[in-house]
Amino acid sequence: MAGTTVGIDPRLIAFVLPSVPESVPMARFHVRAALSLHELDHYANDAAAITSELVTNVVQHVCGDGTETVGVILERTRNPEAVTVVVSDSSPDGPAMHEASADSERGRGLRIVEALSAHWGWHPEGNGKAIFATLAREPEA
């Protein structure tokens, strides 16, 4: 009998939502639930905040009327332990970090993503793009 190798899918969850404001809390909910299910609760707050910022950006800057979709994937790596949030949309335009004025309620999303993640970036995907942010676990002393 020949041995077989089974690959482990690193995806914890993948889903697609309409590009409407109501999708932001739904995306946060699914990311938190997936992390809890896989006993990765220590990433929940930061992953939910990153997901919220990235999905909000899609709704605000790509299409917020529900005619487009936003994809969300949560992946895990084990060595070193990390999780990556990936948000995809139909726009080929890359994300742009702006300086927000002190009294502005907008314009800080990518700065929040940068502050909470070990690294982040984006790449073209199909006719659109995917933005990713990786959360790495601090090594125990």
C-alpha positions in Angstrom: 0.0 0.0 0.0 1.5 3.3 -1.1 1.6 6.2 1.4 -0.2 9.4 0.6 0.5 12.8 1.7 -2.4 15.0 2.7 -1.9 18.7 2.5 -3.3 20.8 5.3 -5.3 23.8 4.1 -4.1 26.8 6.0 -7.4 28.6 5.4 -9.4 29.0 8.6 -12.3 30.6 6.8 -13.1 32.1 3.4 -16.2 34.0 2.6 -17.7 36.7 0.3 -20.0 39.5 1.3 -21.7 42.3 -0.6 -19.9 45.6 -0.6 -22.3 47.4 1.7 -21.7 48.9 5.2 -23.6 46.1 6.9 -20.9 43.7 5.8 -18.3 45.2 8.1 -19.7 43.8 11.4 -20.5 40.6 9.6 -16.9 40.2 8.5 -15.6 40.9 12.0 -18.0 38.3 13.4 -16.9 35.6 11.1 -13.2 36.3 11.7 -13.6 36.2 15.4 -15.7 33.0 15.2 -13.1 31.3 13.1 -10.3 32.3 15.4 -12.2 31.0 18.4 -13.0 27.7 16.7 -9.3 27.1 16.1 -8.3 28.3 19.6 -6.5 31.4 18.3 -8.5 33.8 20.4 -5.3 35.8 21.2 -5.5 37.2 17.6 -9.2 38.1 17.7 -9.1 41.8 18.7 -6.4 42.7 16.2 -7.7 40.5 13.4 -11.2 41.9 13.9 -9.9 45.5 13.8 -7.8 44.8 10.7 -10.7 43.1 9.0 -13.0 46.0 9.9 -10.6 48.6 8.5 -10.0 46.7 5.2 -13.6 45.8 4.5 -14.6 49.4 5.3 -12.1 50.7 2.8 -13.6 48.5 0.1 -17.1 49.7 0.9 -16.0 53.4 1.0 -13.5 53.4 -1.9 -14.5 50.6 -4.3 -18.2 50.3 -4.3 -20.6 50.6 -1.4 -23.9 50.0 -3.1 -23.8 46.2 -3.1 -23.1 45.7 -6.8 -19.6 44.4 -6.0 -18.4 41.9 -3.5 -15.6 41.8 -0.9 -13.7 38.6 -0.2 -12.2 37.7 3.1 -9.8 34.9 3.8 -8.2 34.1 7.2 -5.1 31.9 7.0 -2.8 30.3 9.5 0.9 29.5 9.4 2.5 27.4 12.1 6.2 28.1 11.9 6.3 30.7 13.2 2.7 30.9 14.3 0.9 33.7 12.5 -2.5 34.5 11.0 -3.1 36.5 7.9 -6.2 38.4 7.0 -6.7 38.8 3.2 -9.4 41.1 1.8 -10.0 41.2 -1.9 -12.0 43.5 -4.1 -12.6 44.3 -7.8 -10.5 47.5 -8.0 -7.0 47.2 -9.5 -5.9 50.4 -7.7 -3.6 49.8 -4.8 -4.3 51.1 -1.3 -3.1 54.6 -0.5 -2.1 55.7 2.9 -3.1 59.3 3.6 -2.3 61.8 6.3 -5.5 62.4 8.3 -6.1 65.7 10.0 -6.5 65.6 13.8 -10.2 66.2 13.6 -11.0 63.9 10.8 -13.0 60.7 11.4 -11.6 59.1 8.3 -8.2 58.3 6.7 -6.6 56.3 9.4 -7.5 52.8 8.3 -4.2 51.7 6.8 -2.2 53.3 9.6 -4.3 51.1 12.0 -3.6 48.0 9.8 0.1 48.9 9.8 0.3 49.4 13.6 -1.5 46.1 14.4 0.2 43.8 11.9 3.7 42.4 11.7 3.6 43.3 8.0 1.0 44.1 5.4 0.9 44.7 1.7 -1.2 44.1 -1.5 -0.9 42.4 -4.8 -3.0 42.3 -8.0 -5.5 39.5 -8.1 -7.6 38.8 -11.2 -9.1 42.1 -12.3 -8.8 43.5 -8.7 -6.5 43.2 -5.8 -5.9 41.5 -2.5 -4.7 43.3 0.6 -3.1 41.2 3.4 -2.0 41.8 6.9 -0.1 39.3 9.0 -0.4 39.0 12.8 2.6 37.2 14.3 2.6 35.8 17.8 5.2 37.2 20.1 7.7 34.5 21.1 7.4 33.4 24.7 10.4 34.3 26.9 
